Amino acid sequence: MILDQIFISNKKQNKSGEVDVQSSEKPMRSILKTISWRVIGTLDTIVISWLITGHIALALSIGSIELVTKMVLYFFHERIWNKIKWGK
């Protein structure tokens, strides 16, 4: 019963009684997904940069620049894909 509510919570009935699945995300969800993914990606970049250069300061510098640029790019990428109906 609880699992049904979790899976049905993003569905609603239209006027004809059929169940429609909401196919778009709110911007705040995209923002939170962006941040969580970037934390993982940035840690990966810092470790790889540190292993290649041997300098933690340089690795942190590369990671901090990458954190900001890729977060912005991912957010807009996610919002554009949210507008595409293909595959929904």
N, CA, C and O atoms as a Tinker XYZ file with bonds, in Angstrom:
   352  protein
     1  N      0.822000   -1.184000    0.000000    73     2
     2  CA     0.000000    0.000000    0.000000    64     1     3
     3  C      0.870000    1.254000    0.000000    63     2     4     5
     4  O      0.633000    2.164000   -0.794000    81     3
     5  N      1.868000    1.318000    0.872000    73     3     6
     6  CA     2.742000    2.488000    0.915000    64     5     7
     7  C      3.543000    2.596000   -0.370000    63     6     8     9
     8  O      3.713000    3.687000   -0.913000    81     7
     9  N      4.036000    1.457000   -0.858000    73     7    10
    10  CA     4.795000    1.488000   -2.112000    64     9    11
    11  C      3.929000    1.962000   -3.268000    63    10    12    13
    12  O      4.412000    2.674000   -4.148000    81    11
    13  N      2.664000    1.580000   -3.280000    73    11    14
    14  CA     1.754000    2.059000   -4.321000    64    13    15
    15  C      1.665000    3.575000   -4.283000    63    14    16    17
    16  O      1.681000    4.219000   -5.332000    81    15
    17  N      1.572000    4.144000   -3.117000    73    15    18
    18  CA     1.461000    5.599000   -2.989000    64    17    19
    19  C      2.735000    6.286000   -3.449000    63    18    20    21
    20  O      2.683000    7.361000   -4.047000    81    19
    21  N      3.878000    5.670000   -3.173000    73    19    22
    22  CA     5.136000    6.261000   -3.620000    64    21    23
    23  C      5.193000    6.293000   -5.140000    63    22    24    25
    24  O      5.567000    7.305000   -5.734000    81    23
    25  N      4.819000    5.177000   -5.768000    73    23    26
    26  CA     4.911000    5.103000   -7.220000    64    25    27
    27  C      3.765000    5.840000   -7.918000    63    26    28    29
    28  O      3.926000    6.283000   -9.055000    81    27
    29  N      2.647000    5.975000   -7.277000    73    27    30
    30  CA     1.504000    6.652000   -7.877000    64    29    31
    31  C      1.508000    8.144000   -7.559000    63    30    32    33
    32  O      0.774000    8.903000   -8.192000    81    31
    33  N      2.311000    8.578000   -6.603000    73    31    34
    34  CA     2.287000    9.970000   -6.167000    64    33    35
    35  C      2.583000   10.963000   -7.284000    63    34    36    37
    36  O      2.157000   12.116000   -7.205000    81    35
    37  N      3.300000   10.544000   -8.317000    73    35    38
    38  CA     3.572000   11.452000   -9.417000    64    37    39
    39  C      2.598000   11.245000  -10.577000    63    38    40    41
    40  O      2.848000   11.689000  -11.698000    81    39
    41  N      1.486000   10.565000  -10.294000    73    39    42
    42  CA     0.470000   10.329000  -11.318000    64    41    43
    43  C     -0.819000   11.026000  -10.915000    63    42    44    45
    44  O     -1.105000   11.196000   -9.729000    81    43
    45  N     -1.585000   11.422000  -11.904000    73    43    46
    46  CA    -2.883000   12.040000  -11.633000    64    45    47
    47  C     -3.859000   11.594000  -12.706000    63    46    48    49
    48  O     -3.456000   11.185000  -13.794000    81    47
    49  N     -5.138000   11.675000  -12.395000    73    47    50
    50  CA    -6.153000   11.286000  -13.368000    64    49    51
    51  C     -6.567000   12.501000  -14.189000    63    50    52    53
    52  O     -6.746000   13.599000  -13.662000    81    51
    53  N     -6.713000   12.278000  -15.488000    73    51    54
    54  CA    -7.229000   13.348000  -16.325000    64    53    55
    55  C     -8.754000   13.295000  -16.332000    63    54    56    57
    56  O     -9.342000   12.474000  -15.628000    81    55
    57  N     -9.392000   14.140000  -17.102000    73    55    58
    58  CA   -10.859000   14.234000  -17.097000    64    57    59
    59  C    -11.546000   12.937000  -17.523000    63    58    60    61
    60  O    -12.668000   12.660000  -17.099000    81    59
    61  N    -10.882000   12.149000  -18.353000    73    59    62
    62  CA   -11.492000   10.895000  -18.811000    64    61    63
    63  C    -11.224000    9.734000  -17.850000    63    62    64    65
    64  O    -11.612000    8.600000  -18.129000    81    63
    65  N    -10.566000   10.009000  -16.724000    73    63    66
    66  CA   -10.314000    8.981000  -15.730000    64    65    67
    67  C     -9.027000    8.204000  -15.948000    63    66    68    69
    68  O     -8.695000    7.326000  -15.151000    81    67
    69  N     -8.294000    8.514000  -17.021000    73    67    70
    70  CA    -7.034000    7.820000  -17.267000    64    69    71
    71  C     -5.947000    8.427000  -16.389000    63    70    72    73
    72  O     -5.995000    9.610000  -16.050000    81    71
    73  N     -4.971000    7.607000  -16.025000    73    71    74
    74  CA    -3.874000    8.077000  -15.181000    64    73    75
    75  C     -2.779000    8.663000  -16.066000    63    74    76    77
    76  O     -2.285000    8.001000  -16.980000    81    75
    77  N     -2.406000    9.912000  -15.786000    73    75    78
    78  CA    -1.312000   10.573000  -16.489000    64    77    79
    79  C     -0.105000   10.613000  -15.563000    63    78    80    81
    80  O     -0.244000   10.870000  -14.367000    81    79
    81  N      1.071000   10.363000  -16.110000    73    79    82
    82  CA     2.297000   10.491000  -15.335000    64    81    83
    83  C      2.846000   11.887000  -15.590000    63    82    84    85
    84  O      3.001000   12.303000  -16.738000    81    83
    85  N      3.138000   12.603000  -14.515000    73    83    86
    86  CA     3.739000   13.917000  -14.683000    64    85    87
    87  C      5.138000   13.710000  -15.225000    63    86    88    89
    88  O      5.920000   12.942000  -14.665000    81    87
    89  N      5.455000   14.393000  -16.314000    73    87    90
    90  CA     6.702000   14.109000  -17.005000    64    89    91
    91  C      7.749000   15.199000  -16.843000    63    90    92    93
    92  O      8.796000   15.136000  -17.487000    81    91
    93  N      7.501000   16.186000  -16.009000    73    91    94
    94  CA     8.506000   17.224000  -15.857000    64    93    95
    95  C      8.869000   17.380000  -14.389000    63    94    96    97
    96  O      8.083000   17.090000  -13.487000    81    95
    97  N     10.070000   17.842000  -14.193000    73    95    98
    98  CA    10.560000   18.091000  -12.849000    64    97    99
    99  C     10.507000   19.575000  -12.559000    63    98   100   101
   100  O     10.559000   20.401000  -13.471000    81    99
   101  N     10.404000   19.906000  -11.293000    73    99   102
   102  CA    10.480000   21.304000  -10.889000    64   101   103
   103  C     11.949000   21.720000  -10.890000    63   102   104   105
   104  O     12.831000   20.891000  -10.664000    81   103
   105  N     12.213000   23.010000  -11.146000    73   103   106
   106  CA    13.605000   23.482000  -11.183000    64   105   107
   107  C     14.390000   23.174000   -9.900000    63   106   108   109
   108  O     15.584000   22.883000   -9.976000    81   107
   109  N     13.750000   23.232000   -8.730000    73   107   110
   110  CA    14.475000   22.970000   -7.481000    64   109   111
   111  C     15.010000   21.541000   -7.442000    63   110   112   113
   112  O     16.103000   21.306000   -6.926000    81   111
   113  N     14.254000   20.587000   -7.980000    73   111   114
   114  CA    14.736000   19.203000   -8.035000    64   113   115
   115  C     15.965000   19.120000   -8.927000    63   114   116   117
   116  O     16.932000   18.435000   -8.592000    81   115
   117  N     15.934000   19.813000  -10.058000    73   115   118
   118  CA    17.094000   19.829000  -10.957000    64   117   119
   119  C     18.298000   20.460000  -10.269000    63   118   120   121
   120  O     19.428000   20.006000  -10.452000    81   119
   121  N     18.064000   21.502000   -9.480000    73   119   122
   122  CA    19.164000   22.155000   -8.767000    64   121   123
   123  C     19.792000   21.193000   -7.760000    63   122   124   125
   124  O     21.016000   21.081000   -7.694000    81   123
   125  N     18.968000   20.500000   -6.977000    73   123   126
   126  CA    19.496000   19.565000   -5.982000    64   125   127
   127  C     20.218000   18.384000   -6.632000    63   126   128   129
   128  O     21.244000   17.928000   -6.126000    81   127
   129  N     19.682000   17.889000   -7.753000    73   127   130
   130  CA    20.364000   16.824000   -8.481000    64   129   131
   131  C     21.706000   17.323000   -9.014000    63   130   132   133
   132  O     22.700000   16.598000   -8.992000    81   131
   133  N     21.723000   18.556000   -9.488000    73   131   134
   134  CA    22.940000   19.159000  -10.004000    64   133   135
   135  C     24.009000   19.219000   -8.922000    63   134   136   137
   136  O     25.154000   18.831000   -9.156000    81   135
   137  N     23.646000   19.697000   -7.754000    73   135   138
   138  CA    24.607000   19.845000   -6.660000    64   137   139
   139  C     25.136000   18.491000   -6.206000    63   138   140   141
   140  O     26.344000   18.325000   -6.037000    81   139
   141  N     24.245000   17.522000   -6.007000    73   139   142
   142  CA    24.705000   16.214000   -5.526000    64   141   143
   143  C     25.623000   15.541000   -6.547000    63   142   144   145
   144  O     26.624000   14.928000   -6.175000    81   143
   145  N     25.286000   15.653000   -7.819000    73   143   146
   146  CA    26.127000   15.049000   -8.845000    64   145   147
   147  C     27.476000   15.743000   -8.934000    63   146   148   149
   148  O     28.501000   15.090000   -9.131000    81   147
   149  N     27.481000   17.061000   -8.790000    73   147   150
   150  CA    28.738000   17.802000   -8.892000    64   149   151
   151  C     29.665000   17.522000   -7.722000    63   150   152   153
   152  O     30.883000   17.515000   -7.899000    81   151
   153  N     29.132000   17.294000   -6.546000    73   151   154
   154  CA    29.991000   16.937000   -5.418000    64   153   155
   155  C     30.754000   15.654000   -5.741000    63   154   156   157
   156  O     31.962000   15.568000   -5.524000    81   155
   157  N     30.041000   14.668000   -6.258000    73   155   158
   158  CA    30.681000   13.401000   -6.628000    64   157   159
   159  C     31.699000   13.622000   -7.751000    63   158   160   161
   160  O     32.831000   13.143000   -7.673000    81   159
   161  N     31.296000   14.338000   -8.775000    73   159   162
   162  CA    32.180000   14.580000   -9.916000    64   161   163
   163  C     33.406000   15.394000   -9.555000    63   162   164   165
   164  O     34.498000   15.131000  -10.058000    81   163
   165  N     33.234000   16.386000   -8.683000    73   163   166
   166  CA    34.358000   17.236000   -8.299000    64   165   167
   167  C     35.359000   16.468000   -7.443000    63   166   168   169
   168  O     36.569000   16.627000   -7.607000    81   167
   169  N     34.868000   15.651000   -6.544000    73   167   170
   170  CA    35.787000   14.819000   -5.756000    64   169   171
   171  C     36.609000   13.911000   -6.665000    63   170   172   173
   172  O     37.805000   13.714000   -6.446000    81   171
   173  N     35.965000   13.369000   -7.671000    73   171   174
   174  CA    36.655000   12.529000   -8.651000    64   173   175
   175  C     37.735000   13.342000   -9.381000    63   174   176   177
   176  O     38.864000   12.877000   -9.536000    81   175
   177  N     37.392000   14.536000   -9.821000    73   175   178
   178  CA    38.345000   15.393000  -10.534000    64   177   179
   179  C     39.527000   15.772000   -9.651000    63   178   180   181
   180  O     40.669000   15.785000  -10.109000    81   179
   181  N     39.254000   16.082000   -8.381000    73   179   182
   182  CA    40.333000   16.455000   -7.464000    64   181   183
   183  C     41.293000   15.287000   -7.264000    63   182   184   185
   184  O     42.510000   15.469000   -7.312000    81   183
   185  N     40.758000   14.099000   -7.044000    73   183   186
   186  CA    41.612000   12.922000   -6.833000    64   185   187
   187  C     42.447000   12.634000   -8.072000    63   186   188   189
   188  O     43.649000   12.389000   -7.973000    81   187
   189  N     41.811000   12.663000   -9.239000    73   187   190
   190  CA    42.553000   12.400000  -10.481000    64   189   191
   191  C     43.615000   13.470000  -10.711000    63   190   192   193
   192  O     44.746000   13.150000  -11.077000    81   191
   193  N     43.260000   14.739000  -10.500000    73   191   194
   194  CA    44.224000   15.832000  -10.678000    64   193   195
   195  C     45.397000   15.692000   -9.714000    63   194   196   197
   196  O     46.542000   15.951000  -10.083000    81   195
   197  N     45.112000   15.283000   -8.487000    73   195   198
   198  CA    46.160000   15.099000   -7.482000    64   197   199
   199  C     47.089000   13.955000   -7.881000    63   198   200   201
   200  O     48.309000   14.064000   -7.761000    81   199
   201  N     46.495000   12.847000   -8.362000    73   199   202
   202  CA    47.309000   11.719000   -8.782000    64   201   203
   203  C     48.205000   12.067000   -9.971000    63   202   204   205
   204  O     49.347000   11.613000  -10.046000    81   203
   205  N     47.691000   12.865000  -10.892000    73   203   206
   206  CA    48.460000   13.220000  -12.094000    64   205   207
   207  C     49.530000   14.262000  -11.795000    63   206   208   209
   208  O     50.670000   14.135000  -12.241000    81   207
   209  N     49.153000   15.312000  -11.024000    73   207   210
   210  CA    50.089000   16.416000  -10.787000    64   209   211
   211  C     50.959000   16.214000   -9.551000    63   210   212   213
   212  O     52.086000   16.705000   -9.490000    81   211
   213  N     50.430000   15.488000   -8.564000    73   211   214
   214  CA    51.166000   15.329000   -7.315000    64   213   215
   215  C     51.060000   16.529000   -6.395000    63   214   216   217
   216  O     51.712000   16.567000   -5.352000    81   215
   217  N     50.245000   17.514000   -6.764000    73   215   218
   218  CA    50.095000   18.740000   -5.966000    64   217   219
   219  C     48.632000   18.914000   -5.568000    63   218   220   221
   220  O     47.768000   19.119000   -6.421000    81   219
   221  N     48.366000   18.832000   -4.275000    73   219   222
   222  CA    46.987000   18.944000   -3.798000    64   221   223
   223  C     46.417000   20.342000   -4.041000    63   222   224   225
   224  O     45.228000   20.473000   -4.332000    81   223
   225  N     47.239000   21.389000   -3.927000    73   223   226
   226  CA    46.751000   22.757000   -4.148000    64   225   227
   227  C     46.281000   22.934000   -5.591000    63   226   228   229
   228  O     45.239000   23.539000   -5.842000    81   227
   229  N     47.042000   22.410000   -6.521000    73   227   230
   230  CA    46.658000   22.476000   -7.937000    64   229   231
   231  C     45.398000   21.648000   -8.179000    63   230   232   233
   232  O     44.512000   22.069000   -8.922000    81   231
   233  N     45.317000   20.482000   -7.561000    73   231   234
   234  CA    44.132000   19.630000   -7.713000    64   233   235
   235  C     42.884000   20.317000   -7.182000    63   234   236   237
   236  O     41.825000   20.254000   -7.807000    81   235
   237  N     43.003000   20.979000   -6.023000    73   235   238
   238  CA    41.858000   21.709000   -5.463000    64   237   239
   239  C     41.465000   22.893000   -6.346000    63   238   240   241
   240  O     40.281000   23.203000   -6.482000    81   239
   241  N     42.446000   23.546000   -6.939000    73   239   242
   242  CA    42.170000   24.660000   -7.852000    64   241   243
   243  C     41.410000   24.176000   -9.089000    63   242   244   245
   244  O     40.419000   24.785000   -9.492000    81   243
   245  N     41.867000   23.106000   -9.673000    73   243   246
   246  CA    41.187000   22.524000  -10.841000    64   245   247
   247  C     39.776000   22.093000  -10.452000    63   246   248   249
   248  O     38.823000   22.362000  -11.183000    81   247
   249  N     39.637000   21.437000   -9.322000    73   247   250
   250  CA    38.327000   20.970000   -8.868000    64   249   251
   251  C     37.349000   22.098000   -8.601000    63   250   252   253
   252  O     36.163000   21.970000   -8.903000    81   251
   253  N     37.828000   23.210000   -8.036000    73   251   254
   254  CA    36.913000   24.321000   -7.729000    64   253   255
   255  C     36.405000   25.010000   -8.994000    63   254   256   257
   256  O     35.242000   25.407000   -9.063000    81   255
   257  N     37.263000   25.149000   -9.979000    73   255   258
   258  CA    36.825000   25.744000  -11.254000    64   257   259
   259  C     35.832000   24.817000  -11.941000    63   258   260   261
   260  O     34.795000   25.259000  -12.435000    81   259
   261  N     36.155000   23.544000  -11.969000    73   259   262
   262  CA    35.312000   22.537000  -12.602000    64   261   263
   263  C     33.953000   22.437000  -11.911000    63   262   264   265
   264  O     32.936000   22.222000  -12.571000    81   263
   265  N     33.930000   22.589000  -10.596000    73   263   266
   266  CA    32.685000   22.514000   -9.828000    64   265   267
   267  C     31.667000   23.532000  -10.342000    63   266   268   269
   268  O     30.518000   23.183000  -10.614000    81   267
   269  N     32.082000   24.764000  -10.471000    73   267   270
   270  CA    31.159000   25.836000  -10.871000    64   269   271
   271  C     30.731000   25.693000  -12.329000    63   270   272   273
   272  O     29.540000   25.751000  -12.632000    81   271
   273  N     31.686000   25.509000  -13.227000    73   271   274
   274  CA    31.333000   25.470000  -14.649000    64   273   275
   275  C     30.433000   24.283000  -14.990000    63   274   276   277
   276  O     29.472000   24.431000  -15.745000    81   275
   277  N     30.734000   23.126000  -14.448000    73   275   278
   278  CA    29.937000   21.956000  -14.788000    64   277   279
   279  C     28.573000   21.950000  -14.113000    63   278   280   281
   280  O     27.631000   21.347000  -14.626000    81   279
   281  N     28.457000   22.617000  -12.965000    73   279   282
   282  CA    27.148000   22.708000  -12.322000    64   281   283
   283  C     26.198000   23.541000  -13.191000    63   282   284   285
   284  O     25.040000   23.172000  -13.386000    81   283
   285  N     26.688000   24.641000  -13.699000    73   283   286
   286  CA    25.864000   25.494000  -14.561000    64   285   287
   287  C     25.495000   24.751000  -15.842000    63   286   288   289
   288  O     24.336000   24.760000  -16.255000    81   287
   289  N     26.467000   24.116000  -16.461000    73   287   290
   290  CA    26.201000   23.369000  -17.693000    64   289   291
   291  C     25.195000   22.246000  -17.465000    63   290   292   293
   292  O     24.289000   22.054000  -18.277000    81   291
   293  N     25.344000   21.500000  -16.367000    73   291   294
   294  CA    24.430000   20.394000  -16.086000    64   293   295
   295  C     23.010000   20.881000  -15.851000    63   294   296   297
   296  O     22.056000   20.263000  -16.325000    81   295
   297  N     22.860000   21.981000  -15.127000    73   295   298
   298  CA    21.518000   22.506000  -14.847000    64   297   299
   299  C     20.786000   22.816000  -16.151000    63   298   300   301
   300  O     19.640000   22.406000  -16.334000    81   299
   301  N     21.442000   23.534000  -17.052000    73   299   302
   302  CA    20.783000   23.877000  -18.314000    64   301   303
   303  C     20.568000   22.640000  -19.187000    63   302   304   305
   304  O     19.555000   22.540000  -19.880000    81   303
   305  N     21.504000   21.710000  -19.158000    73   303   306
   306  CA    21.340000   20.456000  -19.891000    64   305   307
   307  C     20.102000   19.717000  -19.393000    63   306   308   309
   308  O     19.304000   19.232000  -20.196000    81   307
   309  N     19.936000   19.630000  -18.072000    73   307   310
   310  CA    18.796000   18.950000  -17.457000    64   309   311
   311  C     17.479000   19.651000  -17.809000    63   310   312   313
   312  O     16.491000   18.981000  -18.111000    81   311
   313  N     17.452000   20.963000  -17.777000    73   311   314
   314  CA    16.229000   21.713000  -18.084000    64   313   315
   315  C     15.842000   21.560000  -19.560000    63   314   316   317
   316  O     14.657000   21.471000  -19.881000    81   315
   317  N     16.822000   21.530000  -20.446000    73   315   318
   318  CA    16.531000   21.338000  -21.871000    64   317   319
   319  C     15.964000   19.936000  -22.102000    63   318   320   321
   320  O     14.968000   19.784000  -22.810000    81   319
   321  N     16.583000   18.918000  -21.519000    73   319   322
   322  CA    16.081000   17.555000  -21.683000    64   321   323
   323  C     14.704000   17.383000  -21.061000    63   322   324   325
   324  O     13.931000   16.535000  -21.506000    81   323
   325  N     14.387000   18.160000  -20.054000    73   323   326
   326  CA    13.076000   18.088000  -19.419000    64   325   327
   327  C     11.978000   18.557000  -20.377000    63   326   328   329
   328  O     10.821000   18.161000  -20.237000    81   327
   329  N     12.335000   19.388000  -21.336000    73   327   330
   330  CA    11.353000   19.888000  -22.311000    64   329   331
   331  C     11.163000   18.940000  -23.494000    63   330   332   333
   332  O     10.184000   19.057000  -24.231000    81   331
   333  N     12.088000   18.009000  -23.678000    73   331   334
   334  CA    12.003000   17.073000  -24.795000    64   333   335
   335  C     11.062000   15.938000  -24.430000    63   334   336   337
   336  O     11.244000   15.271000  -23.411000    81   335
   337  N     10.056000   15.722000  -25.266000    73   335   338
   338  CA     9.028000   14.709000  -24.981000    64   337   339
   339  C      9.470000   13.300000  -25.383000    63   338   340   341
   340  O      8.872000   12.322000  -24.937000    81   339
   341  N     10.492000   13.182000  -26.205000    73   339   342
   342  CA    10.926000   11.890000  -26.698000    64   341   343
   343  C     11.327000   10.979000  -25.542000    63   342   344   345
   344  O     12.092000   11.390000  -24.670000    81   343
   345  N     10.823000    9.760000  -25.526000    73   343   346
   346  CA    11.198000    8.763000  -24.539000    64   345   347
   347  C     10.464000    8.861000  -23.202000    63   346   348   349
   348  O     10.776000    8.107000  -22.279000    81   347
   349  N      9.508000    9.760000  -23.078000    73   347   350
   350  CA     8.765000    9.888000  -21.819000    64   349   351
   351  C      7.537000    9.037000  -21.847000    63   350   352
   352  O      6.782000    9.012000  -20.875000    81   351
